Amino acid sequence: MSRQRFRLCFILAVLVASGPAVAQFSVNGVVMPPPASGAPAAPPAAPSSGPPPDLAFGAYQRGYYATALREAMNRLAANPKDGPAMTLIAEIYKDGVSVKRDPAEAARWYRLAADVGDRQATFALGLMLLTGAPGVTKDRAGAAALFEKAAAQGHAGALYNLGVMAIEGDGSSPPDFAKAADFFRRSAEAGDDDGAYSYGVLLRDGRGVPLDIAAAARWLKRAADGGIIAGEVEYAIMLFNGVGVGKDEAGAAKLFLKAAGKNNPIAQNRLAHLYATGRGVPKDPVQAAAWHRFAKAAGIQDAELDALTASLSAEQMAKVEQAVRRQAEF
């Protein structure tokens, strides 16, 4: 399933020393490639008992949503406690494919599936309660209880969300970094790359766990390898400085370039400096000015790079404009 995230504007400023990290609640908790068609991705087959809804699940993956709904209903006729089939029906109503989008009906099916022990449904219902989906009353405590239930079944996304909630607090208690660290570690061990990133940051900063730079580097590398943009930036910084890992300026530059191409302004700013000084990459003031343009548009002010840009010739500035246009086309 594609790894979509709801940005809830909860910034873990206390976690980040050298780059921005936005705490995001996991929507899926399972990393799967997105469908080539761009259609909604199928929910992960993570039943607590019984076989997956084979024909129904396969039809959903291929975009035959009406067939998927019919086959899932057929499975329920044969087994009224088929949790994965109920979860698939809930997904169909949530996404509004082959039926009118109906979050309340989706929540009803998720609850039925959760009641028979399906951990993905338990997690999905918890997310709907957390965010207050249309037709669903927002209930943070109820969401936490459902995440706890799914986490007890090893659901990576539920474990990660509990970590975020532990740091966010409930308004009456301070952040619990030790509890968050435990949830993030368990989430990472269950396969969640955001969990790996968050646990790595806590290890790096010594919050909730003893400070361990080497271990932090390992977990941040895992997050970077998993495509977590903040992980790419944080691990690149560690590589560039040789902190917790062998110094590798060229390797750092590659990661900054990767994150910069995903519109991360911190990476764009760092990459601009590397091109300006020729560290990790060949010195190239045109590329430096181009990446500075993107970072500055995102709000990062940098007088040193402003001065470099101002010193370029008209011919070089024309090349900067070309580089910016090429990158903007991606």
N, C-alpha and C positions, 0 to 999 in steps of 0.2 A: 504494500500500500504506500502511496506517496506520503512523504512525511510533512504534512501540513501542520502549521502551528498557529494557535491563537495568541496574538501579542496582547497581553493584558496590562501593558504600561506599568509593570512592577519592575523597577530597575534594581538589580543587586549591586548597588554602588559599593556596598561593604565588601563585596567579593572581588572587586576588580581593581588592580593597581595600574596596569598598563594598557588596558583596552576596555571598550564598553561591553557589558554583558547584559542582555535583556532576559529576565527570567520568563520563560514561556512554559505554559502548561502543555504537556504532551497530549496530542489528540489521538494518536494511534498506538504509540508504544512499540510498534513493530516497523522495521525498515524494509520496504519492498519497492522494487522499481515502479515508476508510474506507468500507466497504460499508454501505448504509443498513440492511441486515438485521442487522448486528452479527456476521455470520458471518466466519470468517477471510478476510483479504484475499488476493487473488491475488498471487503473486510478480511483481516487475517483469519485463517482457519485455526482457531485456538480453542476448540471445545474442551470442556472439562470431562465429558464422557460421551461415548458413542462416536460413530464415524462422522466425517465432515459431510455437508449436504451435497456431495458429488455433482450430480447433474445440475442442481440449482446453482451451486458455487461456480461450476464451469461456465454455465450460461451467463452468469453475472460478469465473470471475467471477460467474456467475449462481447459484452454489450447487449446481450439478449435479455433485457430486464424483465419483460413480461413473462418469458419462459422461466426465468429464474424464480419469479414470484410464484408461478403456478407449480413448479417443481418443489419449492420449499413448502407450499401448502400441502402438496401430496405427501411429503415426508411427515408433516404434522398429523395428517390423517392416519398415517401408519403408526406414528409414535408421538403422542401429544407432549412428550417431554424432550423433544429434540431441540436442545438449546441452540446449536449452531444454525438451524433452519430459522428459528425465531429471530436470531441476531441478523441474519441476512434479510429477512423481511423488514426489520427495523431500519437497516441501512437503506433499503429501497425507498421507504417512506421519508427517511431523513434527507436523502438526496433528491427525492422527487423524480425518480426515473421510472417510467411506465405507469406511474400513479401521480396524483397531485401531491406536492410536497406537504407533509403534515408532521411537524416535529412532535406534537402531542401524541399522535398515533405511533410514531417511532419510539417515543419514550415508553409507551405502554408495552410494545413488543420487547424492548430492551429489558423492562422490568420482569416480564414473563420469563425471558431467557435467564436473567440474573437469578430469579427464584429457583431455577433448576440447576444452578451452578455454573453457567457459562461465564468465564472470567472476562471475555472481551465485552460482553453485554454489560456486565457489572461495571467495568471501566467506562464504557460509553455513556451509560446512564449517569454515572458520577460526574462526568464532564458536562452533561446537559444541566445537572443540578448546580454545578459550580458556576457556569456561565449564564444560567437563566435563559435557556433557549426559548423561543416563542412557544407559548402554550405550556411551558414548564416553569414552576415556581422556583426561583433561585433559593438554594439551600446549601450553604457552605458546610454545615455540620453533616448533613446527609451525604454530600459529595465525599467528604473525608471518610465517612463510614464505608461507603462503597469502594473508595480507593483502598482502604485497609483490607477489605474483603478480597479485592482483586490482587492486591499485593501479597496476601497470604497464599495465593495460588501462583505467585511468581511473575505477575504481569509487570514488565519493565516500565511501561508508561505510568502505571499507578504508583510504583515505587518512586519514580522521578517526581511526579506531581506532589506526593506527600513530602518530599524534600523541599520543594518550592514552598509549600504551605507552612512547613516548619520554620522557614526563614521569614516568610511574610508575617507570620503570627496571626492571631485572631483579634487584634485590637486591644486586648487586655493583658497580653503577655509578650515579653520581648522575644526576638528571634532565638531559636534553639539550633545553634550551629552543629552541636554534637548529634542531635537527632537527624538533622538535614544530611550531615556527612554519612551517617549510616544508611539512610535511604538512597542517597546518590551512589554510594559504593555498591549497594545491592542492585540498584537499577543498572549500573554499568556492567556488573557481572552477569546480569540477565540479558545484556546485549544493547542497552540504550546508550548511544554515543553522547547525547546531551548529559546523561548521568555521568559519563566519563569526564566530560569537560568540567561540570560543576564540582565533582569530587577532586579533580586535579587542581582547580582554583583554591578550594579549601585547604588542600595539602600545601600548596604553594604559600598561602597566607597564614597557615597555622590556625585556622578558625574551626573549632569543633573537633579537630584532630591535631596531633603533634605535627609541627612543621617538618616537611620531608620534601626537599626540592627535587631529589632524584625521582622519587615516586610520582611527584606532581608532573614531572616531564614525561614520564611513561604514560600517564593517563591523558595528558593533553595531546601527546602524539596520537594516542588511540582516537581521540576526538577529531584531530586534524585528518587522520587517515579515513575517518568516517564522513568527512565532508562538512563538519560543523565549522562554520565560518569563524566564529569567535575562537574556536580551538586552533584553527589554522593561524590566526593572528598571534595568539598567546604562545603557541609552540614556536612560531617563527621568531618571536622576540627572544625566547630562550635559546634557540639555535644561534641567532646572531650574536648574542652576548656570551654564549658558552656557559649558561647557567643551568645546572642540573643535567647537562648533556654536552657532548663535545661541540666546540665552536665550529659552525659551518655557515659562513655568510652566503655562499651560493645557494645552499639548501634553504636558508631563510628567505632569500630573494624569490625563490620559486614559490614558496608558500604565500609570501606577500602578493605576488603576481596573481596567484590563484584566487585569493580572497579579494584583491582589488578588482578583478574581473567580475566578481559577484557584488560589486558596488559597496564594499566595506570602506568607509572613509579613512579609518585608521590605517588600514593596509595601503590605501592609495597614497596617503601622506608619507608613510614609511618608505614605500617604493619610490616615490619621487625623490626622497633624500638619497636613496641608494643610487639612483641614476645620476643625481647631481654630483655625487662623490666618487662614483665608480666602484662601489663596494658590493661584491656579490654579483654584479652585472657590469657590462662595459659602460664607461662614463658616457652619458647621452643627455645633454641639457634639454633637447627637444622632448624626449620622453619624460624627463623630470617635470618640465613645465606642463605637459599634457596631463600627467597624473595629478599634479598640483591643482590643475583646473577642476578636476572632478572632486577632489577632497575639499577644495574651497567652496564649491557649490553646495556641498553637504554641511558646510558650517565650520570647517577647520581652518583657522587663520594661521598663517605661517609667514612671518616677515622675511625670513631667509629665502624662502622659495619665491616670494613676491619679488625680491631683489634680483634673483636669478632670471626670472621671467622678463623683468624690465630690461635686463642687459642683452637680451637676444636681438639679433638682427631681424629685419623685415622678412628676409628669406627663411630664417629659422622659425619665425612666428607663423608663417604660412604653413610650414611643416607641422607645427603644433596644432593648427586648426585641422589639418588633414588627419592627424593622429587622433584627435578628439572625435572627429566625425566617424572614423573607422571603429573606434571603440564603442561609440554610442549606438552603432548599428547592431551590435551583438545583443 
